[in-house]
């Protein structure tokens, strides 16, 4: 059945059709929808894992037990999963295992522009890369068959444009793939040194077979046109090349690792000039040059950012592309009524040093809040704070705060908390608990009390967890109550030993809005209500006013107003 679908849905559909039984992931744009879509198939047991390492371990256990399993994450999540990943390459699989990693060229929603193809090469795991939704569906099915045939995990590399662009797919029925029997095999699955040395040799033998096999895979193909120019490309770049260089011959790479080097060599011998067009690093270009295949690439195109059709035209053809009207600058901001805004206003007022983390609250670094000093990776706020305290001393710790979200704290913040307690530090930590994984689209996590299927689950109590870790100072306050926030933070920052504060209030997008507020004639135009940057408060030509269509009724602005000119609007 033909259906218009984004690439992430197509991966999920391919997994369903391939007979997958288990799926695990941690949400991260641009990969999130893969698991959200998979969870809609009752034949597949899906879960949101606490982090990517756990997700991959769940996938490993499922495949060892004979089931086909899919594990999803974004590119930086692959770093978290790297520990089991490299050893999983040694053990191989029983049931098929496919790891979906979604890269983000152009850094649309990430902290870096990592190239996951290097993980495939380093871990010696084959990687497929589709260029549209139908290929995402079919490549996923092929990846499971390939995984079982060659006893290896297989990567599916998505990128933002393929993951979120729509094209037609041809849905097929689910395959009846029986779960294989569980077999005890310590030589294969127990990676102590004596066994690992043997599996290392087996891994090299496997890669030789895979390198030969990809030469005949249909996902790698040559499309001949003019012999003056030959282009080697993969993924979304194939679509762009066909659009802006219609006369060029094209070698479309489907397996980006290992590359079908001999097929590309034969292609190169039939064209006068060979150019590799790829985003980020010259991964393919370098591999071709090492194999003695003359080509160009990064001498023409940048190593960073998206290679859009416009970039290809401007860099390769040296032609100005049609210019569109410039977009009005629209920097990201916290949503109207976001419970983080008031807390950040207090933090700014107290002039604290702030080690931030990954989530919606990262936006607290931007004007007008200007309340976050450093952001590194998931869970790093606590570790960075510990390091800063060790560098500057215990008194410095009393004016330095780690700010971390609830989902991020569960992902990788707990170990930092334990570190601070264990080393008898003065570290101060604030969890912004908005009862969801907000930035990726409100996925549940172990602190929400709901599963991926919206079924009840045990809900982690952060206070009890902190007590079990030995935290001496613990306090919880409502995020919208600015007076309580200021009082709590002031008190906890001065206490000796580790302090854990929890600001609780559900995300404004998942709770029912209260009555909107309005600005009365008592306003003296002091502009204090404008400073936190709520999109619902408009700095008018006369006095500020509140857009009732945006106001969620959080009441933070009313607390800020010293002349009590902001009140709840009367119901009409």
C-alpha positions in Angstrom: 0.0 0.0 0.0 1.4 3.4 -1.0 1.7 5.9 1.8 3.3 9.3 2.3 5.6 9.1 5.3 8.6 10.6 6.9 11.8 8.6 7.0 11.6 7.8 10.7 8.2 6.3 10.2 9.5 4.3 7.3 12.3 2.9 9.5 9.7 1.8 12.0 7.6 0.3 9.3 10.6 -1.6 7.9 11.3 -3.0 11.4 7.7 -4.1 11.7 7.7 -5.8 8.3 11.1 -7.4 9.2 9.5 -9.2 12.2 11.1 -7.2 14.9 10.1 -8.2 18.4 11.9 -5.7 20.7 12.7 -2.0 20.3 14.5 0.3 22.7 15.7 3.9 22.6 16.3 7.1 24.3 14.5 10.1 22.6 16.7 12.5 20.7 16.0 14.7 17.7 16.1 13.7 14.8 15.7 10.1 15.8 12.7 10.2 18.2 9.8 9.3 15.9 11.3 5.9 15.0 10.5 4.5 18.4 7.2 6.5 18.8 6.0 4.9 15.6 7.2 1.4 16.5 5.3 1.5 19.8 2.1 1.6 17.8 2.6 -1.9 16.6 1.3 -4.4 19.2 3.6 -7.1 17.9 6.7 -5.2 19.1 7.7 -4.7 22.7 9.0 -1.1 22.8 10.5 1.0 25.6 12.0 4.3 26.4 15.2 3.4 28.2 16.9 5.7 30.8 19.7 6.3 28.4 21.3 5.0 25.1 23.7 2.7 26.9 20.8 0.8 28.5 18.9 0.9 25.3 21.7 -0.9 23.4 22.2 -3.4 26.2 18.4 -4.2 26.0 18.8 -4.7 22.3 21.8 -6.9 22.8 20.0 -9.1 25.3 17.0 -9.4 23.0 19.2 -10.4 20.0 21.2 -12.9 22.1 17.9 -14.4 23.2 17.0 -14.9 19.5 14.7 -12.0 18.7 15.1 -9.4 16.1 15.7 -6.0 17.9 16.0 -2.4 16.9 17.8 0.3 19.0 17.4 4.0 18.3 19.3 7.1 19.2 20.7 10.4 17.8 24.4 10.8 17.0 25.5 12.1 20.4 23.6 9.3 22.0 25.9 6.9 20.2 28.7 8.2 22.4 26.8 7.1 25.4 26.2 3.7 23.9 29.8 3.2 22.7 30.8 1.0 25.7 28.6 -1.9 24.8 28.8 -1.1 21.1 32.4 -2.0 20.5 32.2 -5.3 22.4 28.8 -6.1 20.7 30.7 -6.1 17.4 33.0 -8.8 18.8 30.2 -11.0 20.1 28.0 -10.8 17.0 24.3 -11.6 17.2 21.8 -14.5 17.3 18.6 -12.7 16.2 19.2 -9.7 13.9 20.2 -6.3 15.6 19.9 -3.0 13.9 21.1 0.3 15.5 19.5 3.4 14.1 21.7 6.5 14.6 20.5 9.9 13.3 23.1 12.5 12.5 22.4 16.2 12.5 24.3 18.0 9.7 23.9 21.7 10.2 23.4 21.3 14.0 19.6 21.9 14.0 19.0 20.4 17.4 22.2 19.2 18.8 25.4 20.4 20.6 27.8 19.2 17.9 27.9 18.0 14.3 29.3 14.5 14.8 29.8 12.0 11.9 28.6 8.6 13.0 30.3 6.9 10.0 33.5 6.9 12.0 31.8 4.7 14.6 31.0 2.2 12.0 34.6 2.1 10.8 36.1 2.0 14.3 33.7 -0.6 15.7 33.8 -2.6 12.4 30.0 -2.6 12.0 28.4 -2.3 8.6 26.4 0.9 8.0 23.6 1.5 5.5 22.3 5.0 4.6 19.0 5.6 2.8 18.2 8.6 0.7 14.4 8.7 1.0 11.6 7.1 3.0 11.1 4.1 0.7 14.8 3.3 1.0 14.6 3.8 4.8 11.9 1.0 4.8 13.7 -1.4 2.5 17.2 -0.8 3.9 15.9 -1.5 7.4 14.5 -4.9 6.3 17.8 -5.6 4.4 19.8 -4.7 7.5 18.1 -7.4 9.6 18.7 -10.1 7.0 22.3 -8.9 6.6 22.7 -8.9 10.4 21.7 -12.5 10.7 23.6 -13.7 7.6 26.9 -12.2 8.7 26.5 -12.4 12.5 26.9 -8.7 13.0 25.0 -5.7 14.3 24.1 -3.3 11.5 23.9 0.5 11.6 21.2 2.4 9.8 22.4 6.0 9.4 19.7 8.6 9.2 20.2 12.3 8.8 17.9 15.1 9.7 16.6 15.7 6.2 15.9 12.0 5.5 14.5 11.4 9.0 11.9 14.3 8.7 11.3 14.6 5.0 8.3 12.9 3.4 8.1 10.6 0.4 6.1 7.6 -0.7 6.6 4.2 0.7 5.1 0.9 -0.4 4.0 -0.9 2.8 4.1 -4.6 2.9 2.8 -7.3 5.3 4.8 -8.3 8.4 7.2 -11.3 7.9 6.7 -14.3 10.1 10.1 -14.4 11.7 10.3 -17.0 14.5 12.4 -16.1 17.6 15.5 -18.2 17.5 16.3 -20.5 20.4 18.6 -19.3 23.2 22.0 -21.0 23.0 24.6 -21.0 25.7 27.9 -20.1 24.1 30.4 -18.6 26.5 33.2 -18.5 23.8 31.0 -16.2 21.7 29.2 -14.1 24.3 31.5 -13.8 27.4 34.1 -11.2 26.5 36.9 -12.0 28.9 40.3 -11.5 27.3 40.9 -15.1 26.3 37.6 -15.2 24.4 37.8 -11.6 23.1 41.1 -12.4 21.4 39.5 -15.2 19.5 36.5 -13.0 18.6 38.8 -10.2 17.4 40.2 -12.6 14.8 36.7 -13.7 13.9 35.7 -10.1 13.5 38.4 -9.5 10.9 37.3 -12.6 9.0 33.7 -11.4 9.1 34.6 -7.9 7.8 36.4 -9.5 4.8 33.3 -11.4 3.9 31.1 -8.2 4.3 33.5 -6.1 2.2 33.1 -8.6 -0.6 29.4 -8.9 -0.1 28.6 -5.2 -0.4 30.1 -5.1 -3.9 27.0 -6.9 -5.2 24.4 -5.3 -3.0 21.7 -3.6 -5.1 21.7 -0.6 -2.7 25.0 0.4 -4.3 24.5 1.3 -8.0 25.9 3.3 -10.9 23.7 5.5 -12.9 25.4 6.6 -16.1 24.8 9.8 -18.1 27.6 12.1 -19.3 31.0 10.6 -18.8 32.5 14.1 -18.3 31.6 14.1 -14.7 31.0 11.3 -12.1 29.5 12.0 -8.7 29.8 9.6 -5.7 27.2 10.4 -3.0 25.0 8.8 -0.4 21.8 9.7 1.6 20.0 12.9 1.0 22.9 14.2 -1.2 21.7 11.8 -3.9 18.5 13.7 -4.2 20.2 17.0 -4.4 22.8 15.8 -6.9 20.0 14.4 -9.2 18.3 17.8 -8.9 21.1 20.2 -9.6 23.5 18.0 -11.7 21.1 16.1 -13.9 23.7 15.4 -16.6 26.3 13.8 -14.3 26.8 10.1 -13.9 26.2 9.1 -10.3 27.4 6.3 -8.1 24.8 6.0 -5.4 26.3 4.5 -2.2 23.9 2.6 0.0 26.5 0.9 2.2 28.7 3.8 3.5 30.7 1.2 5.5 32.3 -0.8 4.2 32.3 0.9 0.8 31.9 -1.0 -2.5 35.4 0.1 -3.5 35.8 -2.1 -6.5 32.5 -1.1 -7.9 33.4 2.6 -7.4 36.7 2.0 -9.0 35.1 0.5 -12.1 32.7 3.6 -12.2 35.7 6.0 -11.9 37.3 4.4 -14.9 34.4 5.4 -17.1 34.3 9.1 -16.2 36.8 11.8 -16.8 36.4 13.5 -13.4 35.3 11.9 -10.1 33.9 14.1 -7.3 32.6 12.9 -3.9 29.8 15.1 -2.5 29.2 14.3 1.2 28.2 16.2 4.3 30.6 16.8 7.1 34.0 15.0 6.9 35.5 13.5 3.7 34.8 10.0 4.9 34.1 8.5 1.5 36.7 10.7 -0.2 39.4 9.6 2.1 38.5 5.9 1.7 38.7 6.2 -2.1 42.0 7.9 -2.0 43.5 5.3 0.3 42.3 2.7 -2.2 44.1 4.5 -5.0 41.0 6.0 -6.6 41.6 9.6 -7.7 38.8 11.9 -6.7 38.0 15.4 -5.5 35.7 16.4 -2.6 36.5 18.6 0.3 38.7 20.8 -1.9 35.3 22.0 -3.2 32.9 21.6 -0.4 33.0 22.6 3.3 33.6 20.1 6.1 30.7 21.5 8.1 27.0 22.3 7.7 24.4 20.9 5.4 25.2 20.6 1.7 21.9 21.8 0.4 21.1 22.2 -3.3 22.1 25.8 -3.0 25.5 25.0 -1.5 26.2 22.5 -4.2 25.3 25.0 -7.0 27.4 27.8 -5.4 30.5 25.7 -4.5 30.6 23.3 -7.5 29.0 25.3 -10.4 30.2 28.6 -9.1 26.8 30.0 -9.9 24.6 32.3 -7.7 21.5 30.4 -6.7 18.1 32.1 -6.7 17.9 34.2 -3.6 14.8 34.0 -1.4 13.5 36.7 0.8 15.6 36.7 4.0 13.7 35.1 6.9 13.0 37.3 9.9 15.4 36.3 12.7 13.5 34.2 15.2 15.7 33.0 18.0 14.4 30.1 20.1 12.7 31.0 23.4 11.1 29.1 26.3 7.4 28.7 25.7 4.8 31.0 27.2 4.2 29.8 30.8 7.3 27.6 30.8 8.0 26.7 34.5 11.8 27.2 33.9 11.5 30.9 33.1 10.7 32.1 36.6 13.4 29.9 38.2 16.0 31.3 35.8 14.8 34.8 36.6 15.6 34.1 40.2 19.0 32.6 39.3 19.8 35.6 37.3 18.8 37.9 40.2 21.1 36.0 42.6 24.0 36.3 40.1 25.0 32.6 40.4 27.5 30.8 38.3 25.5 28.1 36.4 26.6 24.8 34.9 23.8 23.9 32.5 22.6 20.8 30.8 20.8 19.5 27.7 17.1 20.1 27.3 14.6 23.0 26.9 16.3 24.7 29.9 19.5 25.2 27.8 17.6 28.2 26.4 18.1 29.8 29.8 21.6 30.8 28.5 20.0 33.2 26.0 18.9 36.8 26.5 17.0 38.1 28.4 17.5 35.4 31.0 21.3 35.0 30.6 21.4 32.5 33.4 23.5 29.6 32.1 27.3 29.7 31.7 28.3 26.4 30.2 26.6 23.4 28.5 28.5 20.3 27.4 26.5 17.1 27.1 23.8 15.1 28.8 24.3 15.0 32.6 27.5 17.1 32.5 26.2 20.0 34.6 27.0 18.1 37.9 30.4 16.9 36.8 31.4 20.3 35.6 30.3 21.8 38.9 32.4 19.3 40.8 35.4 20.1 38.7 34.9 23.9 39.1 34.7 23.4 42.9 37.9 21.4 42.9 39.6 24.2 41.0 38.2 27.2 42.9 37.3 25.8 46.4 34.3 25.2 48.6 33.3 28.9 48.9 33.1 29.1 45.1 30.7 26.1 45.2 28.3 28.2 47.3 27.7 30.5 44.4 27.8 27.9 41.6 24.8 25.8 40.6 24.2 22.8 38.4 20.8 23.1 36.6 19.6 19.8 35.1 16.2 18.5 33.8 14.4 15.5 35.2 14.9 13.3 32.2 18.5 14.3 31.9 19.1 13.7 35.6 17.9 10.1 35.2 19.8 9.7 31.9 23.2 10.5 33.3 23.0 12.9 36.3 22.7 10.4 39.1 26.3 9.2 38.9 27.4 12.9 39.2 25.3 13.3 42.3 26.9 10.2 43.9 30.3 11.5 42.9 29.7 14.8 44.8 28.5 13.0 47.9 31.3 10.4 47.9 34.0 13.1 47.6 32.4 15.2 50.4 31.9 18.3 48.2 29.8 21.4 48.5 28.1 20.9 45.1 24.7 22.5 44.6 22.2 20.9 42.2 18.8 22.0 40.9 16.5 19.6 39.1 14.0 21.4 36.9 11.3 18.7 37.1 8.7 19.4 34.4 7.4 15.8 34.4 8.4 14.9 30.9 11.2 14.8 28.3 10.2 18.2 26.9 12.5 19.1 24.1 12.0 15.9 22.1 8.2 16.0 22.3 7.0 15.0 25.7 8.1 11.4 26.0 7.7 9.7 29.4 10.6 8.6 31.5 11.1 6.7 34.8 10.3 9.9 36.8 6.9 10.4 35.2 5.2 7.2 36.3 4.1 6.3 32.8 5.6 4.0 30.1 5.9 4.5 26.4 2.4 3.0 26.1 1.0 5.5 28.7 0.6 2.7 31.2 1.2 3.2 34.9 4.8 2.5 36.1 6.8 3.1 39.3 7.6 6.8 39.6 11.1 7.7 40.9 11.0 9.9 43.9 14.0 12.2 43.6 14.1 13.1 47.3 14.1 9.4 48.3 16.8 8.7 45.7 18.9 11.6 47.0 18.6 10.4 50.6 19.7 6.9 49.4 22.7 8.5 47.8 23.6 10.3 51.1 22.7 13.8 50.1 22.5 15.9 53.4 20.4 18.8 52.1 17.3 18.3 50.1 14.5 20.8 49.3 11.5 20.9 46.9 9.6 24.0 45.8 6.9 24.9 43.2 8.6 26.4 40.1 6.0 29.1 39.6 6.4 30.5 43.1 9.2 33.0 42.8 9.4 33.8 46.5 9.7 30.2 47.4 12.3 29.7 44.6 14.4 32.5 45.8 14.2 31.6 49.5 15.0 27.9 48.8 17.9 28.6 46.5 19.4 31.2 48.8 19.2 28.9 51.8 20.5 25.8 50.1 23.4 27.6 48.4 24.8 28.5 51.9 24.5 25.1 53.5 27.5 22.9 53.9 27.7 19.7 51.9 25.8 18.7 48.8 22.4 20.3 48.2 19.7 19.0 45.9 16.9 21.3 45.0 13.8 20.2 43.0 11.7 22.8 41.2 8.4 21.0 40.4 5.8 22.1 37.8 4.6 20.2 34.7 5.5 21.5 31.3 3.1 24.2 30.2 2.4 22.3 27.0 1.0 19.2 28.8 -1.1 20.8 31.5 -4.4 22.6 31.1 -4.1 26.4 30.8 -5.5 28.5 33.6 -7.2 31.8 33.1 -5.0 34.3 31.3 -3.7 37.5 33.0 -4.0 41.1 31.8 -2.3 44.4 32.4 -4.5 47.1 34.1 -4.3 50.8 34.0 -2.2 50.7 37.2 0.8 49.9 35.0 3.7 52.4 35.4 5.5 51.1 32.4 8.6 50.0 34.4 9.1 47.0 32.0 10.0 44.6 34.8 7.4 42.1 33.5 9.1 42.1 30.0 12.6 41.2 31.3 12.0 37.4 31.7 11.1 37.2 28.0 7.7 35.5 28.1 6.4 35.5 24.5 2.9 36.3 25.8 4.0 39.6 27.2 4.2 42.2 24.4 6.3 45.4 24.9 3.8 47.7 23.4 4.3 51.3 22.2 2.7 52.5 25.4 2.5 50.0 28.2 3.2 46.2 28.0 0.2 44.1 27.4 -0.5 40.3 27.5 -1.6 38.3 24.5 -4.5 36.2 25.9 -4.1 33.7 23.1 -0.6 32.8 24.4 -0.9 33.3 28.1 -1.1 30.1 30.1 -2.0 31.7 33.4 1.2 30.7 35.2 1.2 34.0 37.2 5.0 34.6 37.1 4.5 38.1 35.6 2.0 39.0 38.3 4.6 38.2 41.0 7.2 40.3 39.2 4.9 43.4 39.0 5.6 45.6 42.1 2.6 47.8 41.5 0.1 44.8 41.2 -0.9 46.0 37.7 -1.1 42.4 36.4 -4.2 40.5 37.4 -6.3 37.5 36.2 -8.5 38.4 33.3 -12.2 38.3 33.9 -14.0 35.5 32.1 -16.3 36.8 29.3 
